[in-house]
């Protein structure tokens, strides 16, 4: 049983987050800024040389924070930096506050960290912003630092099933990308890991292979009813492996249950990217037909469209930062990258 079940919210909760309900920020804009915030967080953690586990922990806290506070009140960069700084302590990979602040400023200004003076006013302000935001972060988390990641589930799955390395690489990258969505506060990690693996398999198998509906159906059409599930031999159909490995039931990922929305949310996320300038796994994933979800309403809008509407009222990047943050007044980071990076 997962220890973070208290942090799992129903899908409808996204439509009533503090950003949406109290700040009147459109959900599509909130998801856009969450994705940008996690992208910034990953870049910060990678530059600090943190282990992946620390980055994943920080990203999970980032999403939990914004289930309780608004983007209008706490800027994504300050929250991302505070999550990273806290993760360096809980994950035993300590970094000095000043070093975190310097790297943060280098990412915000898009210059080498060597060009950021340790005693500059910007670094001092960034340190203050990190500490002030950390206090609110601790309150938001209720000092509950426990998280789990789909990557840990995938490691066990890879050990149990020697799939093609291409499938494993795809699944690993998709699991990274899942943190740019709010999946970690919506579904257990085994559901997320299963969705990542199913999408990786489908992309590797090609457009003429089994559909997502067929891959996530709980029972194979050839299954015999009298045979107890625990006594059934492993299916020779590789597309059934994830369902059998995690012992998914209809209540986990069946077509009649909202948990299958995990696949749809991932596909929506990929479809929202600027596909013309995207590369790697983004385009092929965006082209995969989603599972049958007749009552599902898409959460995402195309990133270029959301980005233009977000920047339209501003005269420059600093304006966006100033109006959206109550913790600091630094510049905004570059716009959402055309190609998803997998730190």
matplotlib code that plots the C-alpha trace (Angstrom):
import matplotlib.pyplot as plt

x = [0.0, 1.3, 2.1, 1.0, -2.6, -3.7, -2.2, -4.2, -7.0, -10.0, -9.6, -12.3, -10.1, -8.0, -11.0, -11.2, -7.5, -6.7, -5.3, -8.6, -11.1, -9.6, -7.3, -9.5, -6.6, -7.8, -7.0, -5.1, -2.9, -2.3, -1.3, 1.0, 2.7, 3.0, 4.7, 7.1, 7.7, 8.7, 10.8, 12.6, 12.9, 14.5, 17.0, 17.9, 18.3, 20.3, 22.7, 23.1, 24.0, 21.2, 20.2, 17.0, 15.2, 15.6, 14.3, 11.2, 10.6, 10.8, 8.5, 5.9, 6.0, 5.7, 2.3, 1.1, 1.9, -0.3, -3.2, -3.3, -1.9, -2.3, 0.2, -0.8, 0.5, 3.7, 5.7, 6.5, 10.3, 10.4, 8.3, 10.5, 13.7, 12.3, 11.2, 14.7, 16.4, 14.2, 14.8, 18.6, 18.0, 15.5, 17.3, 20.7, 22.3, 22.8, 23.6, 24.2, 21.4, 23.7, 24.6, 21.0, 20.2, 23.1, 22.1, 18.5, 19.5, 21.6, 18.6, 16.3, 18.7, 19.8, 23.5, 26.4, 26.4, 30.0, 28.7, 26.5, 28.4, 27.8, 27.3, 25.1, 21.8, 19.9, 21.4, 20.6, 17.0, 16.7, 17.9, 15.3, 12.6, 13.6, 13.5, 10.2, 8.6, 10.1, 8.1, 4.9, 5.9, 6.5, 3.0, 1.5, 3.1, 2.2, 5.8, 4.9, 8.0, 7.2, 6.8, 7.0, 7.8, 6.7, 10.4, 10.7, 7.8, 9.3, 12.7, 10.8, 8.8, 11.9, 13.5, 10.4, 10.0, 13.0, 11.4, 13.2, 15.5, 13.7, 10.5, 12.3, 13.9, 10.5, 8.8, 11.5, 11.3, 7.5, 7.7, 10.0, 7.4, 4.6, 6.0, 5.2, 1.6, -0.3, -0.5, 1.5, -1.4, -4.1, -3.0, -0.9, 2.5, 1.7, -1.1, 1.3, 4.1, 1.6, 0.4, 4.0, 4.8, 1.7, 2.3, 6.0, 4.9, 2.3, 4.8, 7.4, 4.9, 3.7, 0.4, -1.0, -0.6, -3.2, -5.1, -4.8, -8.3, -7.2, -4.0, -5.7, -8.7, -8.7, -9.6, -8.2, -11.0, -9.6, -9.6, -11.8, -14.0, -13.6, -9.8, -8.8, -6.5, -3.8, -3.6, -3.5, -0.2, 1.4, -0.2, 2.0, 0.7, 3.3, 0.7, -1.0, 2.1, 1.6, -2.0, -1.0, 2.2, 0.4, -2.8, -4.9, -8.6, -11.5, -11.4, -7.7, -7.5, -10.6, -12.5, -15.3, -13.1, -11.5, -8.1, -7.7, -7.6, -3.9, -3.3, -5.5, -3.8, -0.4, -1.6, -3.3, 0.0, 2.0, -0.6, -0.4, 3.3, 4.4, 4.7, 6.2, 9.4, 9.3, 11.5, 12.2, 9.2, 6.8, 5.3, 4.8, 3.1, 0.8, -0.3, -1.5, -5.3, -6.5, -8.5, -12.3, -13.4, -16.8, -17.1, -13.6, -13.0, -9.6, -7.6, -5.0, -4.9, -2.0, 1.1, 1.8, -1.8, -1.7, 1.8, 0.7, -2.3, -0.2, 2.4, 0.0, -0.8, 2.9, 5.4, 8.3, 9.3, 9.9, 6.3, 4.9, 7.2, 6.2, 2.5, 2.5, 4.8, 4.7, 8.0, 10.6, 11.0, 13.5, 13.1, 11.1, 12.8, 12.7, 9.4, 8.4, 11.0, 9.9, 11.3, 10.7, 13.9, 14.4, 17.0]
y = [0.0, 3.5, 5.8, 8.9, 8.0, 11.0, 13.2, 11.7, 14.0, 13.2, 14.5, 17.1, 18.7, 20.3, 22.4, 23.9, 24.5, 27.8, 29.1, 28.4, 29.1, 32.1, 33.6, 32.9, 31.5, 29.2, 25.6, 25.4, 28.3, 26.7, 23.4, 25.3, 27.1, 23.9, 22.3, 25.3, 25.2, 21.5, 22.1, 24.8, 22.6, 19.7, 22.1, 23.5, 20.0, 18.8, 21.7, 21.2, 17.5, 16.1, 12.5, 11.8, 10.7, 14.2, 15.8, 13.5, 14.2, 17.9, 17.8, 15.9, 18.5, 21.2, 19.7, 19.1, 22.8, 24.1, 22.0, 24.3, 27.6, 29.7, 30.5, 34.1, 34.2, 32.1, 32.1, 28.8, 29.6, 30.3, 27.2, 25.1, 26.4, 25.8, 22.3, 21.6, 23.1, 21.1, 17.9, 18.3, 18.0, 15.2, 13.1, 13.6, 15.3, 18.7, 21.8, 25.3, 27.8, 30.3, 27.7, 26.9, 30.6, 31.2, 28.4, 29.5, 33.0, 31.6, 29.7, 32.7, 34.9, 32.2, 32.8, 30.7, 30.3, 31.6, 35.0, 35.2, 36.8, 35.0, 38.3, 40.0, 41.6, 39.1, 36.1, 37.6, 38.3, 34.7, 33.2, 35.2, 34.1, 30.5, 30.6, 32.4, 30.1, 27.1, 28.0, 27.9, 24.7, 23.0, 24.1, 23.0, 19.5, 19.2, 18.2, 15.0, 14.4, 10.9, 10.4, 7.5, 7.5, 5.6, 5.0, 2.7, 0.7, 0.6, -0.7, -3.7, -4.2, -4.2, -6.8, -9.0, -8.6, -8.3, -6.0, -4.4, -1.7, 0.8, 0.2, 0.6, 3.9, 5.2, 4.3, 5.9, 9.2, 9.2, 8.7, 11.8, 13.7, 12.6, 15.0, 17.9, 16.9, 16.6, 12.8, 12.4, 14.0, 12.1, 8.5, 5.9, 5.4, 1.9, 3.4, 6.0, 3.4, 1.2, 4.0, 5.0, 1.4, 0.9, 4.0, 3.0, -0.4, 1.1, 3.5, 0.8, -1.6, 0.9, 2.4, -0.9, -2.7, -3.3, -0.2, 1.3, 0.0, -3.5, -3.1, -1.8, -4.1, -6.1, -9.4, -10.8, -12.0, -15.6, -15.8, -18.5, -17.5, -20.6, -20.2, -18.3, -15.3, -16.5, -19.8, -18.5, -18.9, -15.7, -14.6, -15.1, -11.7, -9.1, -6.4, -8.0, -8.0, -4.7, -5.6, -9.0, -7.7, -5.1, -7.2, -4.4, -4.7, -2.9, -0.4, 0.4, 1.0, -0.4, 1.6, 2.2, 3.8, 7.3, 5.9, 5.2, 8.9, 8.7, 7.6, 10.4, 13.1, 12.0, 12.0, 15.4, 16.7, 15.6, 16.8, 20.3, 20.7, 22.7, 19.6, 21.4, 22.1, 19.0, 16.0, 12.7, 10.8, 13.7, 13.6, 9.8, 9.8, 12.7, 10.7, 7.7, 7.5, 7.9, 5.2, 5.4, 7.9, 9.2, 11.5, 12.8, 16.5, 17.5, 19.6, 21.0, 23.6, 23.9, 25.3, 28.0, 29.3, 29.3, 30.9, 33.7, 34.5, 34.5, 36.9, 39.2, 41.6, 41.9, 44.3, 42.0, 38.9, 40.9, 42.1, 38.6, 37.8, 40.9, 40.5, 36.8, 36.6, 37.9, 36.4, 38.0, 40.2, 38.4, 37.8, 35.0, 32.0, 31.5, 30.3, 26.7, 24.8, 23.6, 20.2, 18.4, 17.8, 14.6, 15.4]
z = [0.0, -0.9, 2.0, 0.1, -0.6, 1.5, -1.2, -4.0, -5.3, -7.6, -11.1, -10.6, -7.8, -10.6, -11.5, -8.1, -7.1, -5.4, -8.6, -10.4, -7.6, -5.9, -8.5, -11.6, -13.4, -16.3, -15.7, -19.0, -17.8, -14.4, -16.1, -18.4, -15.5, -13.5, -16.4, -16.8, -13.1, -13.1, -16.2, -14.2, -11.2, -13.2, -14.8, -11.4, -9.8, -12.8, -12.6, -8.9, -9.6, -7.6, -7.9, -9.9, -6.7, -5.2, -8.4, -8.4, -4.7, -5.3, -8.3, -6.3, -3.5, -6.2, -7.3, -3.8, -2.9, -5.7, -4.6, -1.5, -2.7, -5.8, -8.5, -8.1, -4.6, -5.0, -8.2, -9.7, -9.7, -5.9, -5.2, -7.4, -5.8, -2.3, -3.2, -4.5, -1.4, 0.9, -1.1, -0.7, 3.0, 3.1, 0.4, 2.1, -0.9, 0.9, -1.0, 0.4, 0.2, -1.6, -4.2, -4.9, -5.1, -7.6, -9.8, -9.7, -10.8, -13.6, -14.9, -14.5, -16.4, -18.8, -18.2, -16.8, -13.0, -13.0, -14.1, -10.9, -8.0, -4.7, -2.9, -5.6, -4.5, -6.7, -4.9, -1.5, -2.6, -4.0, -0.8, 1.1, -1.3, -1.0, 2.8, 3.0, 0.5, 2.3, 5.4, 3.5, 1.7, 5.0, 6.2, 2.9, 3.2, 6.9, 7.3, 5.4, 3.2, 2.0, -1.7, -4.2, -7.9, -10.9, -11.7, -8.7, -10.0, -13.5, -12.1, -10.6, -13.7, -15.9, -13.7, -14.0, -17.7, -20.0, -22.5, -25.4, -24.2, -26.5, -24.6, -21.3, -22.5, -23.7, -20.5, -18.5, -20.5, -20.2, -16.5, -16.4, -18.4, -16.1, -13.5, -15.8, -15.4, -12.1, -12.3, -9.1, -7.1, -9.0, -9.2, -7.3, -8.8, -10.0, -12.2, -13.5, -14.2, -15.9, -18.1, -19.0, -19.9, -22.0, -24.0, -24.5, -25.7, -28.0, -29.5, -30.0, -31.5, -34.1, -35.3, -36.5, -33.2, -30.5, -29.3, -25.9, -25.1, -25.8, -23.8, -20.7, -20.7, -17.5, -19.0, -22.2, -24.6, -24.4, -20.6, -19.1, -16.2, -14.0, -13.6, -10.5, -11.4, -9.1, -10.9, -14.4, -16.3, -17.6, -20.8, -23.9, -25.1, -24.2, -24.3, -21.3, -19.1, -17.3, -16.4, -15.0, -13.3, -11.3, -10.9, -12.2, -11.6, -13.2, -10.4, -11.1, -14.8, -16.4, -19.1, -16.7, -14.1, -14.1, -13.4, -17.1, -17.5, -16.7, -20.2, -21.6, -19.5, -20.8, -24.4, -23.9, -22.5, -25.5, -27.9, -26.3, -27.3, -30.3, -32.5, -35.4, -33.4, -31.2, -31.6, -30.1, -28.6, -28.4, -31.9, -32.0, -28.6, -29.5, -32.5, -30.5, -30.4, -26.8, -25.0, -25.1, -22.4, -23.5, -20.4, -20.4, -20.9, -22.0, -19.5, -21.9, -24.6, -27.1, -25.4, -28.1, -27.7, -23.9, -23.9, -26.2, -24.1, -21.0, -22.4, -24.2, -21.3, -20.3, -21.7, -20.8, -18.8, -15.7, -15.7, -15.5, -12.6, -10.7, -11.0, -10.1, -7.1, -3.6, -2.7, -5.0, -8.1, -10.3, -14.0, -15.6, -17.1, -20.9, -22.4, -22.4, -24.5, -28.0, -27.2, -23.9, -22.1, -20.0, -17.3]

ax = plt.figure().add_subplot(projection="3d")
ax.plot(x, y, z, "-o")
ax.set_aspect("equal")
plt.show()
